[in-house]
Amino acid sequence: MKTELPKPKTESAAKSDWLVITYIAVVSVITSLLLTADATPSRFVGGMLVSFVLLFVLYRDIMRYKPAYVNNRSMLLLLGIMIVGTLLISRISAYALTGLMKGLGAADLRVVVYGVPIAAGAMLVTLLFDFHTAITFSFTVSLLSGYWLWDAFFPIYTFVGSLTAAFSVIRCKKRTALLRGGLFVILVNMCLVVILLISQEELFTDIAPTAIALAAFSGVTVSALVSLLLPLLEYAFKITTDISLLELLDLNQPLMKMLMINAPGTYHHSVIVGNLVESAAEAIGVNPLLARVSSYYHDIGKAKMPDYFVENQSGAPSRHEKLTPHMSSMIIISHVKEGVELARQYKLPQTIIDIIKQHHGTALISFFYQKAKDMLHDAIPAEDEYKYPGPKPQTRVAALVMMADAVEASSKVLNDPTPARIAALVEKIINHIFLEGQLDDCELTLKDISEIKKHFIYILTGILHKRIDYPGFDFSNGNSHTESAKIEKTRSA
């Protein structure tokens, strides 16, 4: 077996590494200023070196497990701001609480640090990034806080409190969940303060009630800060959290109303696609909420010219009968471009805009391509003119929406939707997408595809199930005698 040598770094990649290292150095200097504002120059240099080492370890961890953040400069910038901001808010809080405690005549000011809302940083990182990044963030900030206070116990307090804050908002789907997260932080902080007081043999001293009260105050401050800062950071860095995704599911959203009124068939199709993708998303490890929201909006471009799409045609002759196959394919393809324009106009998140672009990949519109071939006889039309512009799905969510879209649309042609026929249809459609190469650029595995098929079959079998005939009704031949009698009775009344 031939062993491949590692490829040498390109000049642009090496330059990028140096930019990141320079950025880490700048953040280290700012961090050290916050940690050692009133200390000696040697301690400032030491703090800078400690910060650089910890931040470099954090960067390497992100590079290993979350490389997408490294390629996105705005996310790296945000992470640096989160570290500096967390320490800055902690210092300001410490100064404010120190002044307050002095005014109240407190004898021991050491307990002030228990009221610092340092866990707010970890909670925000979980919401804006992910839980894994929040763990390494909590570890880094906790060690830095220990250097700030020169205290071996305080990093334990901050690390456990930060992890609790991160855990409490892993599946945060309402803004009220931030209050619940703050409550968890209060309880854990109070327990930790009691444990630390026991270890320092100060549980039954005068400082214990103050320390416990400040620990509770810290949890309240965490909820308040996160509630205030989260919308600002979402807007400034264009980040889509589960909370903002949940707001997009509201059927009173202007785009949803437009789709429901202008293209009811497309709206119904999108809702069913949402059911399909949500059922499979959890199984393959993607965000089910993002998958559902993307499904709701993936075909919004059809609201511009709804009558040209079969699901919105109510028995009237098709608009495409008077058009050439090439013109028909251009109209069909244009719904992707129209969808992107509408999404930008209504300020949908970039993640959803990308899925709108990618949900057809570079697929061929085979119906009109075959029609063009039949009309031209000997000549063969160019396939590129009958293909979507792409790109192919770049994420697993985009691939999931593509497969669900194709499967749901194809299921409408089943005359007798038995479980066996539904299973065969799902297998055929997804295998065709796979063999066509539409899934080459996303990270779906064969195991993922198998799980997706299984969940699609289960949901479609439930949706397309048969019902028994109702006694006294024959819907195929108009109203039955029973139904006619009811109508006559209603008229005479």
N, C-alpha and C positions, 0 to 999 in steps of 0.2 A: 504494500500500500504506500503510495507516494505521499510524503509529508510536504505540505505547502508552507513555504517560508512566509512570515508576516510581511505584508506590503509596507514599503516605506511611506512615511507620512508625506503628504503633499505640502507645498509651501503655504497654502491657504489654511490647512489644518493646523500646522505648527504655529502660524500667526494667531489663529483662533485660541489655541492653548495659552499663548503668552498674554492675550487679552484677558482671558479668564483669570490667570494667575495675578495679573496686575489689578484686576477688579477685586480679587480676594485680599490682596495687600492693602488696597484702599479701605475696604470694609474693616480689615483688621486694625488699621490705624484709628478709624472712627470708634470702633468697639473699645479699643484700649483707652481712648480719651474718656469714654463713658465709665469704664470700669475703674480708672485710676485718676479721676479728675483732680483730686487733692493729694496725690501721692508724689513720691520722688521720681526723678527722670529714669532711674534704673528700673523702678517698678513699672513705669510706663512702657519701657522697651521690653521688659519681660511680659507684660500683658499683651503687647502687640505680637510677640512671637507665639505666645500661647494661643491667642486668637487665630493667628495664621494657620497653625497646625490643626486646630479643631475645625476651622472652616475648610481647610484643604481636605480633611478626612470626610467632611460632609459633602463636598463637591465630588470626591471619588465615589462615594456611595451613590449619589444621584447619577453619576455617569454610568455606573454598573447596573443599577436597577431601574432608573427612570431616565434614559438617554434623551427622551423627547424634550425634557426641560432644559437640557444642555443646549440643544439646537434652537430653543426658543429664548432669545436674549431677554425678552420682557419678563419671562418667568424667573430667570436668574436674577434680574434686577429686583423683582418683587421679593424674592427670597432674602436677598441682602437687606432690603428695606425692612422686612419682617424681623430680622435679627437685630438690626440697629434700633428699630422702632420699639421692639419689646424691651430692650435694655434701657432705652431712653425713657419710656413710660415708667419703668420700674424705678429709675433714679428720681424722676419727678415725683412719683408717688411716695417714695421713701422720704424725700425732703418735706413734702406736704404733711405726711403723717408725723414726722418728727416735730415739726412746728406745732401740730395739733396736740400731740402728746405732751409737749412742754407746756403748752397753754393750759392743759388739764392737770398739770402738776405731777405727771408720771415720774416715778423715781428711776426706773430702768428703761432706757430707750432701745435696748437690744431687740425687744419684741416687735418693734416697728416693721421689721422685714417680713413678718408673717402676714402683713396686710398688703404686700406688693402683688399686683395682679399679673404675675409673670406667665400664668397659665393661659392668658388670652392669646398669646402668640401661637401656641400649639393648636388651640381651637381654630384659629383663623387659617393656619397652614393645612389642617385637615379638610376644611371646607373649600379652600382655594386650590390646594394641590391634591394630596391623598394621605392616607393614614401612615403609609411607610415613611414618607418624607417627614411627617409630623413626629415620628419616633426619633429619627436621627436629629431633627431640629430640637426636640426636647432635651435629648442627651447633650447636644452642643451648648444650648443656652443654660442648662443646669450647671455644667462645669464652669462656664464663664461666670455665672452668678456666684459660684464658690470662690473664684479668684477675686471677684469684686469685694466680698465680705471677709475673705480669708477665714472661712468657716467650713468645717468638714460636714456639719449637719445640714446646712441650708440647701446644698445640691440635692439631697435626698428629698427634702420637702418640695422643692420646685419640680424635680423630675417626676415624682409620683403624681403631684397635682396636675402637671402638664399632660401626662399620659391619661389621667382621668378625663381631662377636658377633651383630649383627642378622641378617646373611646366614646364619649357621650354624644358625639355628632357625626359618627361614621355614616349613618343612614338618616341624616337630617333632612326632612322634607317639609318642615314648617318652621317659620321664624320663632314660634313659641317653643320649639325644641331647644333653642339657645337658653331659655330660662331653666329648662329641665337640666341642661348641661351645667349651668351655674349652680344649681342645687346639689348635683353630684360633687362638684368641686368643693362646695361648702362642707359637705359631710366628710369627704376624704381629708380636706385640709385640717378640720377640727380633730379628726382621729390622729392624724400625723403629728399635730402639735402636742397632743396628749402623750403620744409615744416618745417624742423628742424631749418633752419635759421630764418624763420618767427616766429616760436615759441620762439626763443631766442632773437628776435628783432635785428638780425644781417644781414638781407637780403641786406641792402643797405650800408654795410660796405666794407672795403677793402678786407676782407677775403672771401667774397662770390664767386667771380670768381675763386679763387684758389680752394675752396671747391668743386665747381661744376666740375671743370676740373679733380680734383682727383677722384671724383665719377665716371666719365667717364673712367678714367684710370683703375679703379678697375675692371670694366666690361671687358675691353680688357685683363687684366691680368688673369681674371677668365677663359676665353676661352683658352688662351695660356697654362695655367697650366693644365687644364683638358685634352686638346689635347695631352700634353706631358706625363702626368701621367697615363692616362687611359690604353693605351696598356701595359705599364709596370706592372700595378696592375692586369690586365687581365691575363697576362702571369705568374706572380709570384704566384697568388692565384688560377689559373686555373678556372677563372670565365667566363661564357659565357654571353655576353651582346647582345642586339638586333643588334648592329653594326657588331659583329663578326658572328652572325647567318646569317645576310644578305649576307656576303661574302661567306658563304657556299652554298648559292643558285646559285652561279655562275656556269653555265654549263661547264665552262672550268676547274673546279676543277678536279684533276686527278681521283678521285673515280667516279665522275659523267661520265667522259669520258669512263672509264673502263666499267661501267655498260651499257652505251649507245652502246658501240661497241660489248662487249661480250654477253650481255643479253638484247637485245632491247625490248623483251616482258616484262621483269621485269622492265625495265626503264619506259616503258609506263604505266605499272600498278602502279608504285610508284608515277608518276606524277598525276594520277587520284586520288590515295589515298590522296595525298597532297591537291588536290582540295576539297575532301570530308571533311578532318579534319579541314582545314582552315575555311570552311563555318560554322562548328559547334563550333569551338574553342571560338570565340567571344561570342557566346550565353551562354556558360557555364562558362565564366570567366577565361579562360586560355590563354596563350600567343599564338596567331595565327601563329606568325612567327616561334616559336619553334616547333609548331605542324607540319607546312609544311616542315621545314628542316628535322625533325625526319622522316617524311614520305618518303622523298627523299632518305634517307640513310638506312631505316629499313631493306631492303632486299639486301644490297650490297654483302652479303655472297654468293648469288646465282651466282655472276660473276665468281666464282671459277669453278663451274660445271653446267653451264647454261642448258646444254642439258637434264638434269634430271628433269627439271621443265617444266610443261606443257605449260606455256605461251611462252616459247622459242623454242618449238618443232614445226617445220614448215611442218606438214603433214607426216613426216617420222615415222616409227614404234618407239614406245616408248622404251627408254633404259631400263625401268623397267620390260619389258616382259621377259628378260633373268635373272632377279634377284629374289631372294626370297623376300617375303614381309618384313621380318626383315631387310634385307640388304637395301631394298628400303627406309624403314622408317629411318634407320640410316643416309642415304645420305640426306634425306629431313631435318631431325633434325639438321644435321651438318651445314646447312647454317647459323644458328644462331651463332654458335661458330666461323665459318669462318668470319662472319660479324663483330663480336667483335674484332677478330684479325686484320682485315683490318682497322677497325676504330682506333684501338690503333696505328697501323703502320703509319697511315696518320694523327695521332694526332687530331682526332675529340674530341669535348668536352665530358666530362664524362656523362653529361645529355643525350646526344644522344646515347652513348654506353649503358647506362642503358636501354633505350627504345628499342634498338636492342635486348638486352637480354630478355626483358619482353613482346615483342609484340605478342608472341604466348602463353605466360603464361605456364600452364601445360596441354595444350589442347591435346586431343587424336587425332592421325592421323587415323581417322576412316576408310578411304578407304583401307589402307594396313592392318589394324587390322581385318577388316571384311574378307579380302582376306585370311589372315592367318587362321582365324577361319574356313573358307570354305575348306581350304586345309587340316587342321588337323582333320576335322570331329568331332570326339568325344572329343578330348582334347581342352582345352581353353588356348590360349596363354596369357602370363602375360601382363596386360595392361601397366604396367610401362615401358616396353620395346618399346612401341609405343606412348609414351607421350614425349612432349617437357620437358626439365629439369627445366624450369621456371627461375626466380620466376614469380609469377603472377604480373600484372601491379601494381606498387606502387604509381603511380601518375595519375592524370586525363588525361594528355597528352598521356601517355603510353596506357591507356585504350582506348582512342580515336583512336589511331593508330591501336590497335588490332581490334576494331570493324570495322573501315574503310577498313582494309586489308581483313577481312573475307567477308564483304559485297561486295566489288569490285570484288573479286575473284568469288564469288557465282553468281554475276550478269551476268557472261559470259555464264551461262547455260540457260538463259532465251531465248526461241525461239521467243516468241512474247512479247517483253517488253512493255506492256501497263502500264499506271500509277498504275492501281490496282494491277497488278502482281509485279511491283517493290516495292510497299508499303508492300505487303504481304511478299515478300522476306526479306526486311529490318527488319520487325517485327520479322520474324522467326529466322533470324540469330542472332540478338541482344538479343532476349529473350533466345535463347539457350546459348549464352555466359554468360548471367546473371545467369540463372538457374544452369549452370555448376560450378558457384562459382568463375569465373575468375576475377570478379570485387570486390571481398571481401576486398582486401587490399588497394584499392584506395578510394578517397573521393567523388565518384560520387553519386548523389542523384537520386531518381526516376524522379524528375523534369528535371535533367540534361539529363538522358537517353531519356526522351520524346522529348526534344529539339534536341538531336543528331539524333534521328530517323527522325524527321521532316526535318532537313537540309539535311540528306543523301538522303531521298526520292526526295527532290526538285532537288538536283544536279544530281542524277542518272537519273531522268526523263528527264532532259535536255540533258544529254550525250547520252542516249539510245533512243532518239526520232526517229520516222520514217521519211522517206523522200518520196516524190512522185516519180514515175517512170519518167525517162527522155524520151521524144518522140524520136523514131528512134533507141533506144538502147534496147537490150535484153541481159543483162549481164549474165543471167543464161545459155544461149545457145551460148556463144562465141560472136564474132563480128556480128553486124547487117549488113544489106546491105549498110546502110549509112556509117557505120564505115569502112567496107571493101573498099568502093569507095574512101574514104579519104586516106586509106593506099596505094591503087594502084596509086592514083594521086601523092602521096608523092614519091613513088618509081620511077615513070616515069619521074618526074621532076629531 
